[in-house]
Amino acid sequence: MAEITYLMDRDTGGGNQFYTFAKGYFQARQSVVVDAPAGGQTLEEVFADLRARAGTGPAGIFSIINLVTHATGFSSLEFGLTKAERGHLLTAARLTNALAAAGTNTPILRRLGPPAVTAQTHVRLYGCDAGKDSAFLRNFGLMFGEPADVAAPLRLAVFRSSGGTVSYRLARSWAVSWPSDITRTPAANWPNVRTTFTNKADNKFGTVAAQRSPDPLAADTLRTTITNAANSATAATSGTFFFHEYLELTIPAGEPDPQAYVNRAATVSSAVITAAEVSDLTVESKVGPPDFTDRSDPGAWRAHLAVLAEVIDKPVGIDDNAQYRKVQIAPAAAPSPGPRPVGDGGAPPPAVAPPAHSLWQQASDAFLAAGGSQAELDELVTGLDDAVSDGALDEPEVVAMSADGDPVALLEGEAQA
């Protein structure tokens, strides 16, 4: 099957060569690889490129569409939705809002759809933890216009090179709050940092291990596992390594009391799944107002996380539901306008009903039941789509607010895997 791969950003230096190795990996698979422009790729640019290629004929239509990106466990991908949002994250709330506007005359971003998307289209995300939130993954797939399926890993994603051959692996991880970017640790300080990290991870994950297991030594066993993983870990990608994530809360210009504003921020939690393992896979991380201690930028306070990763050295199977989540998206009779909009922040979106149960679908069914033809309905939908401009997508920065009018944290990250 014809395959195309979009690198959503570039390596910024240091010990991790995520995008460099990913490019080699997909080139070895004979995939068409599209490099990111300066500042990173956006979903708008991916869609524009796929539409242009599909316009050249069958040779420009790809069965497999890969997107390689850093991501966070807080249901976000490290690339912008539109060109106006380059350098920002695609969060769950932003994605929900894009779907809610998809059937209007002023969409945030038009869904991709045919001819670039067919019944044989498979969308594959190569981004850390992006598969843990099933609603987020489904909504991401719906932006492509009802592909056959969309899939993403349940863990951190890692590309490694050895002997000229690049392999793709996943890694188990343990994240804890941290005062700054752990990857900037001076070489001489790593021993102390490892000890501090192990103690913090033991306090967080050891308690969970003791609660969940009848084995009285479960917490001790987990501490040994984390300690062994941390013993040689640095910021350089290897069998074990540390990397940095952060969440950012934008302070509105002219806010008279930034601390009070931050104190009203909603707590956000990472997505998890149900399994026996005690790690970031099954134990949520929470970030709330007390965690925004980095005020180096007066306009955007940050909460940092340090993550320890341990590579699972076995091949990754897209169809292995212990490694990847795959969401099947069945075509509907007509496009759904998507979910209702929510606060444009990092909080998880409300559950989104399948297209078959949307108000638009009900209206479509009623139209057909009253004697209208499918061809007339399709013509109406096409007319609405054609009336929408792909341009003029620059939008003002809007501070994310909850339903109660309180600020919501915007998720950012510098995941190194």
C-alpha positions as CSV (number, residue, x, y, z in Angstrom):
1,M,0.0,0.0,0.0
2,A,1.2,3.5,-0.8
3,E,2.4,5.3,2.3
4,I,3.2,8.9,3.1
5,T,4.8,10.2,6.4
6,Y,4.7,13.7,7.8
7,L,7.4,14.8,10.2
8,M,5.5,17.3,12.3
9,D,8.7,19.1,13.7
10,R,12.5,18.9,13.7
11,D,15.1,17.9,16.3
12,T,16.3,20.8,18.3
13,G,19.7,19.3,19.3
14,G,20.8,17.4,22.3
15,G,21.0,13.7,22.8
16,N,17.6,12.9,21.3
17,Q,17.2,12.5,17.5
18,F,13.6,11.5,17.4
19,Y,12.7,13.1,14.0
20,T,16.1,12.3,12.4
21,F,15.8,8.6,13.2
22,A,12.1,8.5,12.3
23,K,12.9,9.8,8.9
24,G,15.4,7.0,8.3
25,Y,13.0,4.5,9.6
26,F,10.2,5.4,7.2
27,Q,12.6,5.9,4.3
28,A,13.7,2.3,4.7
29,R,10.0,1.4,4.4
30,Q,9.9,3.2,1.0
31,S,7.5,5.7,2.5
32,V,7.2,9.2,1.0
33,V,8.6,11.4,3.8
34,V,7.6,15.1,4.1
35,D,9.9,17.2,6.3
36,A,8.5,19.9,8.6
37,P,9.0,23.5,7.7
38,A,10.8,25.9,10.2
39,G,8.7,26.1,13.3
40,G,7.0,22.8,12.8
41,Q,4.2,21.4,10.6
42,T,0.5,22.1,11.2
43,L,-2.5,19.9,10.4
44,E,-3.7,22.5,8.0
45,E,-0.5,22.1,6.0
46,V,-0.8,18.3,6.0
47,F,-4.3,18.5,4.7
48,A,-3.3,21.0,2.0
49,D,-0.5,18.8,0.8
50,L,-2.7,15.7,0.8
51,R,-5.4,17.5,-1.2
52,A,-2.8,18.7,-3.7
53,R,-1.3,15.2,-4.2
54,A,-4.8,13.6,-4.5
55,G,-5.6,16.2,-7.2
56,T,-3.0,14.7,-9.4
57,G,-4.8,11.4,-9.7
58,P,-4.7,7.9,-8.1
59,A,-0.9,7.9,-7.7
60,G,-1.3,10.8,-5.3
61,I,-3.7,9.0,-3.0
62,F,-2.2,7.1,-0.1
63,S,-3.6,4.2,1.8
64,I,-1.4,4.9,4.9
65,I,-1.0,8.4,6.3
66,N,1.6,8.6,9.1
67,L,2.1,11.6,11.4
68,V,5.3,11.6,13.5
69,T,5.1,13.9,16.5
70,H,6.0,14.5,20.1
71,A,3.0,14.3,22.3
72,T,2.0,14.3,26.0
73,G,0.0,12.0,28.2
74,F,-2.4,14.9,28.7
75,S,-4.2,14.2,25.4
76,S,-2.3,16.7,23.2
77,L,-0.1,16.5,20.1
78,E,2.9,18.9,19.7
79,F,1.8,20.6,16.5
80,G,-0.7,23.3,15.7
81,L,-4.1,22.8,14.1
82,T,-3.9,25.8,11.7
83,K,-1.0,27.8,10.4
84,A,-2.0,30.6,12.7
85,E,-1.4,28.2,15.6
86,R,2.1,27.0,14.6
87,G,4.2,26.2,17.6
88,H,1.2,25.6,19.8
89,L,-0.3,22.2,20.8
90,L,-3.3,20.5,19.4
91,T,-5.2,19.8,22.6
92,A,-8.4,17.7,23.2
93,A,-10.5,20.9,23.6
94,R,-9.1,22.5,20.5
95,L,-9.9,19.4,18.5
96,T,-13.4,19.2,19.9
97,N,-14.0,22.8,18.9
98,A,-12.7,22.2,15.4
99,L,-15.1,19.3,15.0
100,A,-18.0,21.4,16.4
101,A,-17.3,24.1,13.7
102,A,-16.6,21.6,10.9
103,G,-20.2,21.8,9.4
104,T,-20.5,25.6,9.7
105,N,-19.7,28.4,7.3
106,T,-16.7,29.4,9.4
107,P,-14.9,26.2,10.2
108,I,-11.7,26.3,12.2
109,L,-10.3,23.8,9.7
110,R,-12.1,21.9,7.0
111,R,-12.0,18.1,7.3
112,L,-9.9,16.4,4.8
113,G,-12.3,14.0,3.1
114,P,-12.2,12.6,-0.4
115,P,-10.5,12.2,-2.7
116,A,-7.5,12.1,-0.3
117,V,-9.4,9.9,2.1
118,T,-11.0,6.7,0.9
119,A,-12.5,3.6,2.6
120,Q,-9.0,2.1,2.5
121,T,-7.3,5.0,4.4
122,H,-5.4,4.2,7.5
123,V,-4.2,7.1,9.7
124,R,-1.2,6.3,12.0
125,L,0.1,8.5,14.8
126,Y,3.6,8.0,15.9
127,G,3.5,10.1,19.1
128,C,4.0,9.4,22.8
129,D,0.9,8.2,24.7
130,A,-1.5,9.5,22.0
131,G,-3.6,6.4,22.0
132,K,-4.5,6.4,25.7
133,D,-7.5,8.7,25.3
134,S,-10.0,7.0,23.0
135,A,-12.2,10.0,22.6
136,F,-9.3,12.2,21.6
137,L,-8.0,9.6,19.1
138,R,-11.5,9.2,17.5
139,N,-11.9,13.0,17.2
140,F,-8.5,13.2,15.5
141,G,-9.5,10.5,13.0
142,L,-12.8,12.3,12.3
143,M,-10.9,15.4,11.2
144,F,-9.7,13.3,8.3
145,G,-13.2,12.6,7.2
146,E,-14.1,9.2,8.3
147,P,-11.1,7.0,7.4
148,A,-11.3,3.3,7.8
149,D,-9.3,3.5,11.1
150,V,-6.9,5.6,13.1
151,A,-4.3,4.3,15.5
152,A,-1.8,5.6,18.1
153,P,0.6,4.1,20.7
154,L,-0.4,3.6,24.4
155,R,3.1,4.4,25.5
156,L,6.1,6.7,24.7
157,A,7.3,6.2,21.2
158,V,11.1,5.9,20.5
159,F,13.1,5.7,17.3
160,R,16.7,4.3,17.8
161,S,19.6,3.7,15.4
162,S,22.0,0.8,15.7
163,G,24.4,-0.3,13.1
164,G,22.8,1.9,10.5
165,T,19.3,0.3,11.1
166,V,16.6,2.3,12.8
167,S,14.1,0.5,15.0
168,Y,10.8,1.7,16.4
169,R,10.1,0.9,20.0
170,L,7.8,1.9,22.9
171,A,8.8,2.6,26.4
172,R,7.2,2.4,29.9
173,S,7.5,5.6,31.9
174,W,7.1,7.3,35.3
175,A,6.4,11.0,35.5
176,V,6.7,13.3,38.5
177,S,6.5,17.0,39.1
178,W,9.8,18.8,38.8
179,P,10.9,22.4,39.4
180,S,12.5,22.8,35.9
181,D,13.6,21.1,32.7
182,I,15.3,17.9,33.9
183,T,17.1,17.5,30.5
184,R,19.2,20.5,31.3
185,T,20.9,18.8,34.3
186,P,24.7,19.3,34.3
187,A,26.6,16.0,33.9
188,A,28.0,16.3,37.5
189,N,24.6,16.6,39.0
190,W,23.0,13.5,37.5
191,P,23.7,11.2,40.6
192,N,21.8,13.6,42.9
193,V,19.0,14.1,40.4
194,R,18.5,10.3,40.0
195,T,18.2,9.9,43.7
196,T,15.7,12.8,44.0
197,F,13.7,11.4,41.1
198,T,13.6,7.9,42.5
199,N,12.3,9.2,45.9
200,K,9.6,11.3,44.2
201,A,8.6,8.4,42.0
202,D,8.5,6.0,44.9
203,N,6.2,8.3,46.8
204,K,3.8,8.5,43.8
205,F,3.9,5.0,42.3
206,G,4.9,2.9,45.3
207,T,1.8,3.8,47.2
208,V,-0.3,2.7,44.2
209,A,1.6,-0.5,43.9
210,A,1.0,-1.3,47.6
211,Q,-2.7,-0.5,47.2
212,R,-3.3,-2.6,44.0
213,S,-1.3,-5.7,44.8
214,P,-1.7,-8.4,47.5
215,D,2.0,-8.8,47.5
216,P,3.4,-7.0,50.5
217,L,6.7,-6.4,48.6
218,A,5.0,-4.9,45.5
219,A,6.1,-1.3,46.4
220,D,9.7,-2.5,47.1
221,T,9.8,-4.3,43.8
222,L,8.6,-1.3,41.9
223,R,11.2,1.0,43.7
224,T,13.9,-1.4,42.6
225,T,12.6,-1.3,39.0
226,I,12.6,2.5,38.9
227,T,16.0,2.8,40.7
228,N,17.6,0.4,38.2
229,A,16.1,2.3,35.2
230,A,17.3,5.6,36.6
231,N,20.9,4.4,37.5
232,S,22.4,5.2,34.1
233,A,19.7,7.4,32.6
234,T,20.5,10.9,31.3
235,A,18.8,13.1,28.7
236,A,20.4,11.1,25.9
237,T,18.1,8.5,24.3
238,S,19.3,5.0,25.2
239,G,17.8,2.0,27.0
240,T,16.6,4.3,29.7
241,F,16.5,8.1,29.6
242,F,14.9,11.2,31.1
243,F,12.9,13.8,29.3
244,H,10.9,16.9,30.0
245,E,7.2,17.9,29.7
246,Y,5.5,21.1,30.8
247,L,2.1,22.6,31.1
248,E,1.6,26.3,30.5
249,L,-1.0,28.7,31.8
250,T,-1.2,32.0,29.9
251,I,-1.7,35.1,32.1
252,P,-4.0,37.7,30.4
253,A,-2.3,41.0,29.7
254,G,-3.2,43.5,32.4
255,E,-4.3,40.8,34.9
256,P,-4.0,42.6,38.3
257,D,-3.5,39.5,40.4
258,P,-1.7,36.7,38.4
259,Q,-1.5,34.4,41.5
260,A,-5.2,34.7,42.1
261,Y,-5.8,33.9,38.4
262,V,-3.6,30.8,38.6
263,N,-5.4,29.7,41.8
264,R,-8.6,29.5,39.8
265,A,-7.1,27.3,37.2
266,A,-8.7,23.8,36.6
267,T,-6.7,20.8,37.6
268,V,-5.8,18.6,34.5
269,S,-5.2,14.9,34.5
270,S,-3.3,12.6,32.1
271,A,-5.2,9.8,30.3
272,V,-4.7,6.3,31.6
273,I,-5.9,2.8,30.8
274,T,-6.8,-0.2,33.0
275,A,-3.9,-2.7,33.4
276,A,-1.9,-4.4,36.2
277,E,1.3,-2.4,35.5
278,V,2.1,0.5,37.8
279,S,3.4,3.3,35.5
280,D,2.2,6.3,33.6
281,L,0.2,3.8,31.6
282,T,-2.2,3.2,34.5
283,V,-1.5,6.0,37.1
284,E,-2.6,9.5,36.2
285,S,-0.6,12.6,36.7
286,K,-2.4,15.7,37.9
287,V,-1.3,19.3,37.5
288,G,-3.1,22.1,39.4
289,P,-2.5,25.6,40.6
290,P,0.2,24.8,43.1
291,D,2.3,23.2,40.4
292,F,2.7,26.4,38.4
293,T,5.9,27.5,40.1
294,D,8.0,28.6,37.1
295,R,7.3,32.3,36.6
296,S,10.3,33.1,34.5
297,D,7.9,34.3,31.8
298,P,5.4,36.7,33.5
299,G,2.9,36.1,30.8
300,A,2.9,32.3,31.0
301,W,3.5,30.4,34.2
302,R,4.7,26.8,33.8
303,A,4.4,23.5,35.6
304,H,7.2,21.1,34.8
305,L,7.3,17.3,34.8
306,A,10.3,15.0,34.7
307,V,9.8,11.6,33.0
308,L,11.9,8.5,33.3
309,A,11.5,6.1,30.3
310,E,12.6,2.5,30.0
311,V,12.6,1.2,26.4
312,I,10.7,-2.1,25.8
313,D,13.0,-3.7,23.3
314,K,10.6,-5.7,21.2
315,P,9.0,-4.9,17.8
316,V,5.9,-2.7,17.9
317,G,2.6,-4.2,16.5
318,I,0.0,-1.7,15.2
319,D,-2.6,-4.5,15.6
320,D,-1.4,-5.4,19.1
321,N,-4.0,-3.8,21.4
322,A,-1.5,-4.0,24.3
323,Q,0.7,-1.6,22.4
324,Y,-1.6,0.5,20.2
325,R,-5.2,1.7,20.3
326,K,-7.0,1.4,17.0
327,V,-10.4,3.2,16.5
328,Q,-12.6,2.0,13.6
329,I,-14.6,4.9,12.1
330,A,-17.5,3.8,10.0
331,P,-18.8,6.1,7.2
332,A,-22.0,7.9,7.9
333,A,-24.7,8.9,5.4
334,A,-23.6,12.5,5.7
335,P,-21.0,14.4,7.6
336,S,-21.7,15.2,11.2
337,P,-21.2,18.7,12.5
338,G,-19.3,17.2,15.4
339,P,-19.6,17.8,19.1
340,R,-20.6,21.0,20.9
341,P,-17.7,23.4,21.5
342,V,-15.9,23.5,24.9
343,G,-13.4,25.8,26.6
344,D,-10.3,26.1,24.4
345,G,-7.9,24.6,26.9
346,G,-6.2,21.4,27.8
347,A,-9.0,19.8,29.8
348,P,-10.3,16.5,28.4
349,P,-13.4,17.1,26.1
350,P,-16.8,15.7,26.9
351,A,-17.7,12.4,25.3
352,V,-18.5,12.8,21.6
353,A,-21.4,10.8,20.2
354,P,-20.7,8.9,17.0
355,P,-21.8,10.7,13.8
356,A,-24.8,8.4,13.4
357,H,-26.4,9.9,16.5
358,S,-25.7,13.6,15.7
359,L,-28.4,16.2,15.2
360,W,-27.3,16.6,11.6
361,Q,-27.6,12.8,11.1
362,Q,-31.2,12.9,12.5
363,A,-32.0,15.7,10.2
364,S,-30.5,13.8,7.3
365,D,-32.5,10.7,8.1
366,A,-35.7,12.8,8.3
367,F,-35.0,14.4,4.9
368,L,-34.6,11.0,3.3
369,A,-37.6,9.5,5.1
370,A,-39.7,12.4,3.7
371,G,-38.9,11.4,0.2
372,G,-35.7,13.4,-0.4
373,S,-33.0,11.6,-2.4
374,Q,-29.4,10.9,-1.2
375,A,-28.1,12.7,-4.3
376,E,-30.0,15.9,-3.2
377,L,-28.6,15.6,0.3
378,D,-25.1,15.1,-1.0
379,E,-25.5,18.1,-3.2
380,L,-26.6,20.2,-0.3
381,V,-23.6,19.1,1.8
382,T,-21.2,19.7,-1.0
383,G,-22.6,23.2,-1.5
384,L,-22.1,24.0,2.2
385,D,-18.5,22.7,2.0
386,D,-17.7,24.7,-1.1
387,A,-19.0,27.9,0.4
388,V,-16.3,27.7,3.1
389,S,-12.9,29.4,2.5
390,D,-9.7,27.7,3.4
391,G,-8.1,31.0,4.0
392,A,-8.5,33.7,6.7
393,L,-7.7,31.3,9.4
394,D,-5.7,33.7,11.6
395,E,-7.4,33.9,14.9
396,P,-6.7,36.0,18.0
397,E,-5.2,34.4,21.0
398,V,-8.0,33.6,23.4
399,V,-7.4,32.7,27.0
400,A,-9.0,29.3,27.7
401,M,-11.8,29.4,30.2
402,S,-13.8,26.7,31.9
403,A,-17.6,26.6,32.0
404,D,-17.5,28.7,35.2
405,G,-15.3,31.4,33.6
406,D,-12.1,30.2,35.3
407,P,-8.8,29.8,33.4
408,V,-7.8,26.4,32.0
409,A,-4.2,25.3,31.7
410,L,-2.8,25.1,28.2
411,L,-0.7,22.0,27.6
412,E,2.8,22.3,26.3
413,G,5.5,19.7,26.1
414,E,9.1,19.0,25.2
415,A,8.8,15.2,25.2
416,Q,12.1,13.8,24.0
417,A,10.6,10.5,22.8
